[in-house]
Amino acid sequence: MTTFIFAVISLILVFTTLNLWARMRNGARADFIRSYMFPPGLLDRFSIHHPNLALKDRQLVAHALRQFFIAYLKSGHKFVSMPSQVADDLWHEFNSIPVTMIPSVSRRLAALCITHRQ
């Protein structure tokens, strides 16, 4: 009987620890997304396709893309719609940058939404 109780308590501790670890990991990922600085020149490259957007507007689009990344993270990596067409355009611009131009840590952000399709 004591072995059974010990096994149940052990399982509860394991599941509680895994749940806490997953929450901490997702919190760290969300913090990374919020504080991430897009590669230099990305908004300039984006402005070629959207010349009617001022710098402030392009920054708002970058904020919307961050919101998309966080929504995707919080959904458990399930399908999430893009907040707008211009945010989708920025995502494609971000995803088209050669890997050699982006530090490896930046690929972590792109890996969050690697399944995004046109």
Residue pairs with C-beta under 8 A, 6 or more apart in sequence:
26 73
26 74
29 73
29 112
30 70
30 73
30 74
32 108
32 109
33 66
33 69
33 70
33 73
33 109
33 112
34 66
34 70
36 66
36 106
36 109
38 62
38 94
39 94
39 97
39 101
39 102
39 106
42 90
42 93
42 94
42 97
43 55
43 58
43 59
43 62
45 93
46 58
46 61
46 89
46 90
46 93
47 53
47 58
49 89
49 93
50 58
50 86
50 89
53 61
53 86
58 90
61 84
61 86
61 87
61 90
62 90
64 83
64 84
64 86
64 87
65 83
65 87
65 90
65 91
65 94
67 83
68 80
68 82
68 83
68 87
68 91
68 113
69 109
69 112
69 113
71 80
72 78
72 80
72 112
72 113
73 112
77 112
77 115
82 88
82 91
82 116
91 113
91 116
92 118
94 110
95 110
95 116
99 107
102 110
